[in-house]
Amino acid sequence: MEEDDTRPETRRIPPPPEGDAHMDAARGGGPFAFLEELPWGDVDAHIGGFENALTRALFATAPDFPLWEHWGESRYVDEFSVSTERLAQMSEAWRLAYVGRLLRTMALFYGLATEFSGTPLGVRTNDRESLGSVLRGVSATVGDSISDNQTTEQLPPS
């Protein structure tokens, strides 16, 4: 019986492309080798920079977002059903409202507060399953673990 490649549970994930330094390291050094090679201070800075940029974008679109919230879903169903053709036909006001909706969807998935949270825009939420929480947790765990290993390896023998 031939396997159905279209079902999510049987779909094969292709290997990463050759030439990706992190993945090439992982191929040769085990599944976590690329994590050991990452500059974790830079990763932490990128996470903070992403959160800062997303928060600023939420504030920048706060005046525009209510248009989508009040009328968008009755007009377009949801933010994922807007075709590129419909997007091209939107007025500037509707495009800004749409971008505001997309930013809030990203913030909700990432784990930053939106108008729906009851807390100020951009504040980290306590959603442990959010992308931001996972990234920060991995960064803290792996970064600390790698730092501990490097510190241990650099100690002179007793």
Secondary structure, DSSP 4 states (H G I P E B T S, - for coil): ----TTSTTTPPPPPPPTT-HHHHHHHHH-TTHHHHHS-HHHHHHHHHHHHHHHHHHHHHHTTTHHHIIIIIHHHHSSGGG--HHHHHHS-HHHHHHHHHHHHHHHHHHHTB--TTTTS-TTPBP--TTSHHHHHHHHHHHHHHHHHHHHHHHHSPP-
